[in-house]
């Protein structure tokens, strides 16, 4: 089977010149110019032929073409007007007829609350400067997303996939685990991008949990996570004192949850934070009404 043409360095630069575009740090733009990297990302994403895929920040369309080859259809969310306007034309040129299978949404991904199609997968080269907020927003907003494969700055990939006890384990790791099982899926060098970033990129795979971890209020859980890591060197009793109202009350909640109050937040997994939230709601706030 002949491989479909993907965008290489020349095609990317020609498109950028045609549009008068220079990649901007403000939007975190680094365009992938290596077809083999695109194939690697799409293969790692494990897209089924019947799936609708959401891509954030399609840029000039290099990853978009690869996704379209694997998926049934897709939605691309792009914040940059010239790029959003050009994308369907690029698809029509390199995949004649396939432009009918993509919907382009001109919007900031953090502001997206509805889409023209229901995505079951997320595959994206996420802008480095907003990667974690975008991921958490999309997982919260679109429960239909069953799995995801994203490329982010390598240190962000390490933080997202970090386990309890690690020095880099923190808020991104725990909150992502509320929605999904998370694992690192590879490292991408700098020379496959234009312009080349200073640091490597990492691939992170997400698999949506089949059942919610708990019916406890997510905002409560996330407040506790934020408080625990705001002063990560403090014990949980001290770190949660402000959130709970006092150190004594924090100690009572932790005791009810069966969590050692002398531990630090970095030792707890998402299930431990859920126990604390459940103890708070049941013992002190009453069972939350849905």
C-alpha positions as CSV (number, residue, x, y, z in Angstrom):
1,X,0.0,0.0,0.0
2,X,1.4,3.4,-1.0
3,X,1.8,5.8,1.8
4,X,-0.2,9.1,1.5
5,X,1.9,12.2,1.1
6,X,2.4,14.2,4.3
7,X,3.8,17.7,4.7
8,X,7.5,18.0,4.8
9,X,9.9,20.9,5.4
10,X,9.4,22.4,1.9
11,X,5.6,22.2,1.9
12,X,5.4,23.7,5.4
13,X,7.6,26.6,4.6
14,X,5.8,27.2,1.3
15,X,2.4,27.3,3.1
16,X,3.8,29.7,5.7
17,X,5.2,32.0,3.1
18,X,2.0,31.9,1.1
19,X,0.1,33.0,4.2
20,X,2.7,35.4,5.4
21,X,3.0,33.5,8.6
22,X,5.9,33.4,11.0
23,X,5.5,31.0,14.0
24,X,4.9,32.9,17.2
25,X,6.0,32.2,20.7
26,X,2.8,33.8,22.0
27,X,0.7,31.0,20.4
28,X,3.3,28.4,21.2
29,X,3.6,27.5,17.5
30,X,6.1,24.9,16.5
31,X,5.1,23.1,13.2
32,X,6.0,19.5,12.7
33,X,8.0,19.1,9.4
34,X,8.9,15.4,9.5
35,X,6.4,12.9,8.0
36,X,7.8,10.0,9.9
37,X,7.1,11.8,13.2
38,X,3.5,12.3,12.1
39,X,3.2,8.6,11.3
40,X,4.6,7.8,14.7
41,X,2.1,10.0,16.5
42,X,-0.8,8.7,14.6
43,X,0.2,5.1,15.2
44,X,0.7,5.7,18.9
45,X,-2.8,7.3,19.1
46,X,-4.4,4.0,18.1
47,X,-7.2,5.7,16.2
48,X,-10.0,3.4,15.0
49,X,-11.5,3.9,11.5
50,X,-14.9,4.8,12.8
51,X,-13.7,7.5,15.3
52,X,-14.2,11.2,15.3
53,X,-10.9,12.9,16.4
54,X,-10.5,16.3,18.0
55,X,-7.3,18.1,17.1
56,X,-6.3,21.3,18.9
57,X,-3.9,23.7,17.2
58,X,-3.7,22.1,13.8
59,X,-1.4,24.8,12.5
60,X,-0.5,24.3,8.9
61,X,-2.1,20.8,8.8
62,X,0.8,18.4,9.0
63,X,-0.7,16.2,11.8
64,X,-4.2,16.9,10.5
65,X,-3.5,15.0,7.3
66,X,-2.2,12.0,9.2
67,X,-5.2,11.9,11.5
68,X,-7.6,12.1,8.6
69,X,-6.0,9.1,7.0
70,X,-6.7,7.1,10.1
71,X,-10.1,8.5,11.4
72,X,-13.6,8.6,10.1
73,X,-13.8,12.4,10.5
74,X,-12.4,15.1,12.7
75,X,-12.8,18.5,14.3
76,X,-9.9,20.9,14.4
77,X,-9.9,23.9,16.8
78,X,-7.6,26.7,15.8
79,X,-7.1,30.1,17.4
80,X,-5.2,31.7,14.5
81,X,-7.6,33.0,11.8
82,X,-5.3,32.7,8.8
83,X,-4.4,29.1,9.8
84,X,-8.1,28.2,10.3
85,X,-9.1,29.6,7.0
86,X,-6.3,27.8,5.1
87,X,-6.7,24.4,6.6
88,X,-9.7,23.2,4.4
89,X,-7.7,24.3,1.3
90,X,-4.7,22.3,2.4
91,X,-6.8,19.3,3.0
92,X,-8.5,19.7,-0.5
93,X,-5.1,19.9,-2.1
94,X,-3.4,16.9,-0.5
95,X,-6.5,14.8,0.2
96,X,-9.0,15.7,-2.5
97,X,-12.6,15.0,-1.2
98,X,-11.5,14.6,2.4
99,X,-12.3,18.2,3.3
100,X,-15.9,17.2,3.9
101,X,-14.7,15.0,6.8
102,X,-13.2,17.9,8.8
103,X,-14.9,20.7,10.7
104,X,-12.7,23.7,11.6
105,X,-13.6,25.7,14.6
106,X,-12.0,29.2,15.0
107,X,-11.7,29.5,18.7
108,X,-9.4,29.4,21.8
109,X,-9.6,25.8,22.9
110,X,-10.0,27.0,26.5
111,X,-13.3,28.7,25.5
112,X,-14.7,25.7,23.6
113,X,-17.9,24.3,25.2
114,X,-19.5,22.6,22.3
115,X,-18.3,21.1,19.0
116,X,-20.1,20.4,15.6
117,X,-19.2,16.7,16.0
118,X,-18.8,14.4,19.1
119,X,-15.1,13.5,19.5
120,X,-14.1,10.1,20.9
121,X,-10.4,10.8,20.7
122,X,-8.0,13.7,21.1
123,X,-4.8,13.9,19.2
124,X,-2.8,17.1,19.2
125,X,0.6,18.8,19.2
126,X,-0.5,21.1,22.0
127,X,0.9,24.6,22.4
128,X,3.4,24.4,25.1
129,X,2.2,27.4,27.0
130,X,-1.4,26.2,27.6
131,X,-1.0,22.4,27.3
132,X,-2.2,21.4,30.8
133,X,-5.2,23.8,31.1
134,X,-6.4,22.8,27.6
135,X,-6.2,19.1,28.4
136,X,-8.1,19.4,31.7
137,X,-10.7,21.7,30.1
138,X,-11.3,19.3,27.2
139,X,-11.5,16.2,29.5
140,X,-14.0,18.0,31.7
141,X,-16.1,19.4,28.9
142,X,-16.2,16.4,26.5
143,X,-16.9,13.2,28.4
144,X,-17.1,11.5,25.0
145,X,-13.3,11.6,24.6
146,X,-12.3,8.0,25.5
147,X,-8.6,8.3,24.8
148,X,-5.9,10.9,23.8
149,X,-2.4,11.1,22.6
150,X,-0.8,14.5,22.9
151,X,2.6,16.0,22.2
152,X,3.8,18.5,24.8
153,X,7.1,19.9,26.1
154,X,9.0,16.9,27.5
155,X,9.1,18.2,31.0
156,X,5.4,18.7,30.9
157,X,5.0,15.1,29.7
158,X,7.0,13.9,32.6
159,X,4.9,15.9,35.1
160,X,1.6,14.7,33.6
161,X,2.7,11.0,33.8
162,X,4.6,11.3,37.2
163,X,3.6,9.0,40.0
164,X,3.2,9.8,43.8
165,X,6.5,10.3,45.6
166,X,8.3,11.7,42.6
167,X,9.8,15.2,42.8
168,X,7.9,16.3,39.7
169,X,4.6,14.8,40.8
170,X,2.1,17.6,41.3
171,X,-1.2,19.2,40.4
172,X,-1.1,18.3,36.6
173,X,-0.4,14.6,37.5
174,X,-3.2,14.3,40.0
175,X,-5.9,16.2,38.1
176,X,-5.2,14.3,34.9
177,X,-5.6,11.1,36.8
178,X,-9.1,12.1,37.9
179,X,-10.2,11.7,34.3
180,X,-7.8,9.1,32.9
181,X,-5.0,6.6,33.3
182,X,-1.9,8.4,32.1
183,X,1.4,7.1,30.7
184,X,4.3,8.5,28.8
185,X,4.4,7.2,25.2
186,X,7.7,8.5,23.9
187,X,10.1,11.4,23.3
188,X,10.4,13.5,20.2
189,X,13.6,15.3,19.2
190,X,13.8,19.0,18.4
191,X,14.9,18.7,14.8
192,X,11.4,17.6,13.5
193,X,9.9,21.1,14.2
194,X,10.0,24.5,12.6
195,X,11.2,26.5,14.3
196,X,13.2,24.0,16.4
197,X,12.3,24.4,20.1
198,X,15.1,24.4,22.6
199,X,13.9,21.3,24.4
200,X,12.6,17.9,23.4
201,X,8.9,17.0,23.3
202,X,7.2,14.1,24.9
203,X,4.2,12.0,23.9
204,X,1.6,11.3,26.6
205,X,-1.2,8.8,26.3
206,X,-4.5,9.1,28.2
207,X,-7.2,6.4,28.6
208,X,-10.5,7.6,30.1
209,X,-11.6,5.7,33.2
210,X,-14.6,3.5,32.4
211,X,-16.3,4.6,35.6
212,X,-16.0,7.9,37.5
213,X,-13.6,7.5,40.4
214,X,-16.4,8.9,42.7
215,X,-19.6,10.9,42.7
216,X,-17.9,13.4,45.0
217,X,-17.8,17.0,43.7
218,X,-14.9,17.4,41.4
219,X,-14.4,21.0,42.3
220,X,-13.9,20.0,45.9
221,X,-11.3,17.4,45.0
222,X,-9.4,19.9,42.8
223,X,-9.5,22.5,45.6
224,X,-7.9,20.0,48.0
225,X,-5.3,19.1,45.4
226,X,-4.5,22.8,44.8
227,X,-4.2,23.4,48.6
228,X,-2.0,20.4,49.2
229,X,0.5,21.4,46.5
230,X,0.5,25.1,47.1
231,X,2.8,24.5,50.0
232,X,4.1,21.1,49.0
233,X,6.8,20.9,51.7
234,X,4.2,21.2,54.5
235,X,2.3,18.3,56.0
236,X,-1.2,17.8,54.8
237,X,-2.6,19.1,58.1
238,X,-0.7,22.4,57.7
239,X,-1.2,22.6,53.9
240,X,-5.0,22.1,54.2
241,X,-5.6,24.3,57.2
242,X,-6.6,27.3,55.2
243,X,-8.9,25.3,53.0
244,X,-10.5,23.5,55.9
245,X,-10.8,26.6,58.2
246,X,-8.2,25.5,60.7
247,X,-5.4,23.0,61.3
248,X,-7.6,21.1,63.8
249,X,-10.5,20.8,61.3
250,X,-8.0,19.7,58.6
251,X,-6.8,17.0,61.0
252,X,-10.3,15.8,61.7
253,X,-11.1,15.5,58.0
254,X,-7.9,13.6,57.3
255,X,-8.6,11.3,60.2
256,X,-12.1,10.6,58.9
257,X,-10.6,9.9,55.5
258,X,-8.0,7.5,57.0
259,X,-5.1,9.6,55.7
260,X,-2.0,10.2,57.8
261,X,-2.0,14.0,58.5
262,X,1.8,14.1,58.7
263,X,2.2,13.1,55.1
264,X,2.8,15.6,52.3
265,X,0.5,15.9,49.3
266,X,3.2,14.5,47.0
267,X,2.7,11.1,48.6
268,X,-1.1,10.9,47.8
269,X,-2.7,9.5,44.6
270,X,-6.0,10.7,43.2
271,X,-7.9,8.1,45.2
272,X,-6.5,9.5,48.5
273,X,-7.6,13.0,47.5
274,X,-11.0,11.7,46.7
275,X,-11.2,10.1,50.2
276,X,-10.4,13.5,51.8
277,X,-13.2,15.2,49.7
278,X,-15.7,12.4,50.6
279,X,-14.8,12.8,54.3
280,X,-15.3,16.6,54.0
281,X,-18.7,16.3,52.2
282,X,-20.1,13.5,54.5
283,X,-18.7,14.7,57.8
284,X,-18.8,18.4,57.5
285,X,-20.7,19.6,54.5
286,X,-23.4,16.9,54.1
287,X,-23.7,14.8,51.1
288,X,-23.6,17.0,48.0
289,X,-26.7,17.2,46.0
290,X,-26.3,16.4,42.3
